[in-house]
Amino acid sequence: MIKNFNYLFVTFLGIGTIRYAPGTIASLITTIFLFSLFYILNVSHILILVLLLAIFFYSLLVISNYIKKNKNKDPKEVVIDEVIGQSIPIYFYEIAHQSEKNLSESLLIYFYIFILFRFFDIKKPFPINIIDNKFKNSFGVVFDDIFAGIYVVLTLIIFMIIKSYFII
């Protein structure tokens, strides 16, 4: 039973088994899920953080066990790492804008976050490419997506700084 649970966990309830673009679909569902938690259900930021940290730590363990039995050390069906990476910029955006809840602006930012995360996750710019190539373990599987999420955060910060200088 735990083996089945772990399989469903690493494949994000089977989404990783979808034939085309499982990582993109997992990222999209994560974006919609987090939007629902923050805007529809108004779940506490702390509770969401605890959930995300639990997913992160459990994923390191479960992915490690999963890839031991797999020749491919970053199997396509493992998409829980996309969930973690996609969650980082969304969570930071929500923390930074706790008191300002503009729904239409937030929808647009969520869209940008989704597109930017997929771009960085697919293109794997430095140092994401090094992590992806050097670490053929659960660390590498998860941390290349964490760095992609951090790149999204940095990109949005740079955009906001530039915007503040040119738009009054």
C-alpha atoms as one frame of an Amber mdcrd trajectory, in Angstrom:
protein
   0.000   0.000   0.000   2.808   2.446   0.849   4.441   1.590  -2.482   1.242
   2.594  -4.317   0.968   5.779  -2.261   4.578   6.694  -3.040   4.035   6.048
  -6.748   0.963   8.294  -6.732   2.982  10.882  -4.794   5.963  11.064  -7.190
   3.656  11.041 -10.239   1.400  13.676  -8.619  -1.662  11.418  -8.575  -0.732
   9.842 -11.897  -0.285  13.096 -13.829   3.300  12.078 -14.562   2.017   9.120
 -16.573   0.263  11.376 -19.092   1.892  10.854 -22.475   2.455  14.491 -23.509
   3.904  17.287 -21.350   3.357  15.739 -17.906   5.627  18.348 -16.276   3.696
  21.210 -17.837   0.376  19.708 -16.807   1.645  19.148 -13.246   2.844  22.770
 -13.124  -0.503  24.030 -14.400  -2.486  21.991 -11.890  -0.158  23.184  -9.108
  -0.760  26.786 -10.169  -4.537  26.310 -10.161  -4.414  24.428  -6.851  -2.346
  27.116  -5.109  -4.545  29.866  -6.555  -7.546  28.039  -5.087  -5.876  27.724
  -1.690  -4.873  31.384  -1.549  -7.885  33.069  -3.178 -10.889  30.795  -2.935
 -10.311  28.915   0.322  -8.187  31.619   2.006  -5.908  29.035   3.595  -3.278
  30.417   5.954   0.149  31.147   4.450   1.731  29.221   7.325  -0.396  26.144
   6.688   0.493  26.230   2.983   4.184  26.596   3.870   4.001  23.571   6.176
   2.306  21.585   3.393   4.960  22.601   0.844   7.823  21.790   3.219   6.296
  18.384   3.963   6.004  17.706   0.222   9.623  18.805  -0.272  11.139  16.611
   2.461   8.969  13.595   1.679   9.756  13.913  -2.034  13.503  13.676  -1.397
  12.981  10.342   0.336  10.401   8.919  -2.044  12.182   9.993  -5.247  15.398
   8.460  -3.917  13.651   5.125  -3.405  11.863   5.367  -6.757  14.951   6.034
  -8.874  16.946   3.243  -7.197  14.784   0.802  -9.169  14.947   2.830 -12.380
  17.697   3.065 -15.006  16.697   6.638 -15.798  17.734   8.764 -12.809  15.306
  11.562 -13.720  12.252   9.673 -14.970   9.668  11.646 -16.933   6.819  10.350
 -14.797   8.267  11.897 -11.629   6.604  15.323 -11.583   6.406  16.100  -7.878
   9.565  18.155  -8.442   7.578  20.421 -10.787   5.015  20.863  -8.025   7.765
  21.989  -5.650   9.489  24.264  -8.158   6.243  25.869  -9.358   5.172  26.475
  -5.754   8.222  28.553  -4.845   7.529  31.687  -6.922   3.799  31.515  -6.236
   4.378  31.303  -2.492   6.882  34.178  -2.533   4.492  36.281  -4.604   1.694
  35.642  -2.107   3.921  36.445   0.881   5.021  39.703  -0.755   1.415  40.710
  -1.536  -0.481  39.488   1.521  -2.335  42.719   2.141  -2.881  43.609  -1.526
  -5.302  41.164  -3.126  -6.096  42.341  -6.658  -7.638  39.323  -8.365  -7.062
  40.314 -11.996  -3.440  41.335 -11.339  -2.840  38.115  -9.407  -4.239  36.003
 -12.248  -1.847  37.718 -14.634   1.126  37.222 -12.302   0.211  33.550 -11.815
   0.188  33.180 -15.598   3.628  34.830 -15.851   4.941  32.619 -13.066   3.668
  29.510 -14.819   5.204  30.485 -18.188   8.524  31.583 -16.662   8.813  28.432
 -14.566   8.202  26.189 -17.571  10.762  28.198 -19.574  13.488  27.874 -16.928
  12.635  24.233 -16.202  12.845  23.271 -19.875  15.825  25.452 -20.916  17.827
  24.761 -17.734  20.163  27.786 -17.750  23.287  27.829 -15.574  23.493  26.484
 -12.811  20.307  24.467 -13.331  21.990  22.526 -16.148  24.903  21.582 -13.880
  22.580  20.336 -11.135  20.570  18.397 -13.711  23.688  16.802 -15.245  25.861
  16.183 -12.171  23.403  14.982  -9.581  21.635  11.838 -10.716  19.749  11.384
  -7.471  16.732  12.828  -5.661  18.722  15.985  -4.896  19.283  16.626  -8.613
  15.708  15.768  -9.551  14.257  18.212  -7.021  16.845  20.990  -6.920  16.929
  21.752 -10.639  13.247  22.653 -10.277  13.902  24.602  -7.085  16.495  26.667
  -8.939  14.057  27.179 -11.816  11.550  28.490  -9.259  14.191  30.792  -7.765
  15.003  32.095 -11.265  11.331  32.997 -11.658  11.419  34.900  -8.354  14.566
  36.766  -9.417  13.085  37.549 -12.843   9.944  39.003 -11.256  11.999  41.073
  -8.805  14.105  42.473 -11.652  10.936  43.215 -13.628   9.386  45.045 -10.649
  12.557  47.112 -10.134  12.687  48.070 -13.810   8.956  48.811 -13.798   9.316
  51.079 -10.766  11.952  53.183 -12.566  10.096  53.584 -15.853   6.423  53.600
 -14.899   5.153  56.181 -12.473
